């Protein structure tokens, strides 16, 4: 399967713990996006990268959240000191070219449950 | 503010009936609009985009700037169309360097009964 992959698919953690998610985009896709989706809502934008540069961050991305894409390939999203409100599906997507209107291809998501 | 509104959380129709999933947007510029679909246990995927003006799986959507709408239509629904449908807006202020985020509506669950 050459689509976007995410790991882990599910994560259960206790409040206050740190968690890290990984996203592998489609090979040679320049843009990589992170979204968060809670029950009954559509995906909400968190941040995106063009190659290794993080170009935009949503106000939803508090200082407990950090994302990296060190070599312009895979990306990680870390949440420090998790809170119950962080429980959500975290989606990664990638697109092939610098123009943002290109189709975004989504991964299966990582479902985070904070107890 | 940029916003996408899908007024129906759930739409239930019988097989063979016409379907219209409503989408309204709020954006002052010229938007790029998309419909994404998520079938059960599958990932979110693009169904169609207004710029392509194409029909995918029998679905069409026309951008109406006067009514700020981008409703998704299909003349004869099939059971396999049952899924979650999301309308999304890309605030295309300029190409090659514009902001990268899609703005999604809350989604409409389409249920097609046999």
Interface residues (C-beta under 8 A of the other chain):
Chain A: X3 X4 X31 X33 X40 X41 X42 X43 X44 X45 X48 X50 X55 X56 X58 X91 X93 X98 X99 X100 X101 X103 X104 X105 X106 X107 X108 X109
Chain B: X4 X9 X32 X43 X44 X45 X46 X49 X51 X86 X88 X90 X92 X95 X96 X97 X98 X99 X100 X101 X102 X103 X104 X105 X106 X107
